[in-house]
């Protein structure tokens, strides 16, 4: 059992003039304040429009949004008192699952980093001299570019299954938190944990579906007690429709690629075709190769930026959750001294 006795809170809710009483109205005000903060951060997460595939840039913004929401809830969660020991245990279980998810998502993002390295290697081999390189070097460049398109860890499937299982466990925990009137500290904590949970499941489901290829995304509906429920539910429906497997002309099913991956992959394959013409057909069309390499270089630079952004976003979420978790543990230690 976790016991916390924290008398001095640093929550921004303390700036709301008169100290709230332990009545329904007293807890409704911070609940509304939290909802308004979520709505404010949602403005950074406008869904993609008129696009058939999702982008790494959107995923980066989504993770950053989730990190900001966890930060907004930090003071409430860290101030869990001994009367809320059940929710302390629930949060500790929730937080370790989110931290595990962050590690699994980071592993998938690492694959994107390795694609970037292979892509840059191919470009360097082609640009290593002022003229068209030797056939041997061009073959190495083609091999690097092909591997950048198809690169994937052998353990991806196993990790993807584990990530989806964690999301399902989080969903089950959320469903154990019924919502009603916010008339006590316990109600406020339960409401906050429920809100964090549904947003985490939504964003994590998208990340796992896109990065690990898990076709059956876990969907959780946001209860209408939250002011942002309709906005998030609509966005969730739109995003899940965007990332679900598409029907191909031959009746098969294929997954849409990430926007930036699609761009770099198509340009890489186009250069590979040019390299075949040069190596096997003796075509010395230097200008076509230079133009193709320049276009791929620009696409690769953009790809590199969004991969770094996604990496920073996942790290930010990890640190935000870890900070709140440590705050709860600090309270437990102080209560036991």
N, C-alpha and C positions, 0 to 999 in steps of 0.2 A: 504494500500500500504506500502510495506517495503522499507525503504531507508537506504542504508549503505554507509558510507564514511570511508574507511579503507586505509590509505595511506602507511602503513608499513606492508608488507607481509613477512611471514617467509617461503615461499614456497621454496622447493629445486630447483625449476626451475630458481631461481635467480643466481644459481651457473653456469649457462650456459653462461659464458663470457659476450659478448656484449648484452645489453638490447634489446629485440626484438622490432621491430617497429610494428605499428598497421596495418600491411599488412598480406597478406596470409602466406608468409614464416615465419613471426614472430610468428604466432599461430600454424603453422604446427609442429614446433619443440617441444613445450611442449605437443602437442597432441601425437606425436610419442613417446616422453619420457614416457607418461602415459601408452601407449600401451605396451611398452617394460617392464614396471613394472608389468603389468598384466601378460604378458607372463612369466616373472620370477617367479611370485607367482604360476602360473599354474603348474609349475614343481612339486609342493608339492601335486598336486591333480591328480595323475595318476589314471585312471579308473581301477576298479577291473578287473582282467583278469582270464579267465577260471573259473568263479564262477557263480552259478545260482542265488545267492542272494547277496544283498548288506550288508555292515558291518557298525556297529556303528563307527568304527574307521575311515571309509571313510567319514561318515557324519560329524564327528568332524573336519576332515581336510578341508572339504568343507566349513563349517561355518567359520573356521579360515581364509581360503582363502578370503572369502567375506569380513571379517572384515579388512584384510590387504588392500584390494582394496579400501574400504571406507576410510581408513586412508590415502592412497595415494592421494585421491581426496579432502582431507579435506581443504587444503589451497585454492584450486581453488573455492570450494563451499563457504567457509567462506568469501572470498574476493568479493562476489557478490556486484556490485555497484548499485547505484540508477537507472542506465540506464537498469538494468536487473531485475526490480521489478517483472516482470511476472515470471521469473525463480526463484526468491526468494520465491514467493508464491507457485510455483510448488514444490520446494524442501521442504518447510515446510509441505506441504500436503504429499509428498512422504515419508519424514522422520517419520512422525507420524504413517503412515501405517506400515513402517518397524519396528518401536518400538512395535506396537501392535502385529505384527507377531512374534517378539522375545518373547513377553509375552505368546502367545499361544503355541509356540514351547517349551518354558520352562515348560509350564503346561504338555505337552506330555512327556517331559523328566522326569518330576516329577513322572510320572507313572512308568518309568523304575527304578527310585530310590526306589519307594515303592515295586516293584518286588524284588529288591535287599534285602530290609529289611526282606521280607517274606522268601526269600531263606535262608538268614543267620539265621533267627529264626529256620527254620526247621533243619539246620545243627547243631545249638547249642543244640537243643533238643535231637538229636541223639547222639551227642558227650558229653552229660552232665555227663557221668560216664564212668568208665573203662570197663564196660560190656554193653551188649545189654540192653537198657532201658526197662521200664515196657510197657506193651501193651497200656496203656492209654497215655503215653508220646509219643509212636511211632505213635499213631493215630493223636495226635496233630501235630507231625512233618509232617506226610503225608498231613494233612489239610493245613499247611503252605506252603508246596511245591506245592500242587495243586493250591492254590490261587496265588502263585508266577507265575505260568504258565499262568493262565487265568485272572490275575488282570487287570481291566480297570475301569476308572471312568465312572459314568453314564452320565456325561456331555461331554464325548469325541466327540460324533457325532456332537453336536451343535457347539463345538469349532472348529472342523474340517471343518464344513461348513463355519463358519466365516473366518477361515484362507484362505480357497480357494477363498472366495469372495474378500478378501483383495488382493490376488495375481492377480485376474482378474481386480481389480481396478488399480493396478500398471501397468498391461499390457496395459490397455486402456490409461493410462497417457503416457506410453512410445510411443505408436502409435501416440500420438499428437505431437511428437518431430521429425519432418522430418529432415533428415541429408543431408548436401551438403558440399560445400567447407568450410574449417575452415579459414575464413578470417577476423574475428572480435572477440571481447570478448564474444559477445552473442553466436556466433557460437561455441566457445570453451566451454562455459558453457552448451550449448545444447548437444554438443557431449559427455561431461563428464556425464551429467545426463542420457543420453541415455545408455551409457556404464554401469553405475552403475545399471540402471534399468533392463537391460536384464540379467545381472549376478545375481541380486537379485531374479528375477522371476525364473530363472533356479534353483538356490540352494534352494530357499524356496519351490518350487514345489516338489522337491525331498523329502525334509524334511516332508512336510505335507502329501505327498502320503504315505511315509513309516510309519511315526509316528501316523497318524490319519486314514490311510486306505482310502484315497481319490483316487479312481481308475482313474479318468479322470484328469491326470496331465495337467497343463497349460504350453504349450510350446511356446516359443518366439524365433524366428530366429535372430541371430546376423548379422547385416548388414556388408557387406564386406569392409566398410570403416575402420573397426577396424582390426589391424594386427592379432589379436587373434581370428577372426571370425570363420575360418575353424576349429581350434582346439576345441573351445567351442561347436560349432554346432555338431561336430562328437561325442564329449563326451556326450552331451545332448541326442543324439539319442541312444547311447550305454546304458546310465544309465536308460533312460525311458524304453528301452526294457528289462532291467534287473529287474525293479520294477513292471512292469505291471502284472496283474493277470494271473496266469498260468492255462492251461487246465489240469484237472485231468483225471485219467484213466476211471472214471465213467461218464465223460462228464460234470462234474461240474467245477466251477472256484474257485480257491483259491489264496490267496496272499502269496508270498514268505516272509519268516520271515527274520529278521535281523540275520546276521551270528552268532553273540554272543548270541542272544536270542534263536536261534535254538539249539545251543550247550548246553546252560544251561537247556533249557526246556526238551530236550531229556534225559539228565542225571538225571534231577529231576524226570521225569516219570519212568525212570528205577529204581531209588531208591524206588519210591512209590510201584512198583511191588514187590521189595524185602521185603518191610515192610509188604505187604499183606501176603507174604509167611511166614514171621516170626510170625505175629499176629494171622493169621487164620489157618495156616497149621502147626505151631509149629516148623518151620525150624529154626535151630540155627546156620545158616551159617554165622558166624561172619566175616570171612575173605572176603566174597563177599560184605557184607555191608560196611566193612572198606574201601575196594578198591573203591567201588562206591562213598562213601562219600568223599574220598580223591580226586577223579577225579572231582566231582562236586565242591569241595572246590577250586580247581585250576581254573576251568572254571568260578566260581563265582568271584574270585579275578580279573580275566581278564575282566569280565563283569563290575565289579565295576570301574576299571581303565578307560575303554572307556566311561562309563556313566559320570564319573567326567570330562573327556576330552571334551565331548559334552556339558556338563553344562558350563564349562569354555569358550568354543567357543561361545556359544549363549550369555553369559554375555559380552564377549569381543566385539561381534558385536553390542550389545545394547549400550555399553559404547562408542564405536567408532562413531556410528550414533548420539548419544546424544551429544557428544563433538562437532561434526561439527554443529549440530543444535544450540547449545548454542553459537557457534562462530558467526553464522548468526544473532542470537538474540542480541548478544553484539554489533554487527555492527549497528543494527537497533536502539538500545538504544543510542549509541554514536551519531548517525545521528540526533536524535531528541532532544539532549541536547542543 
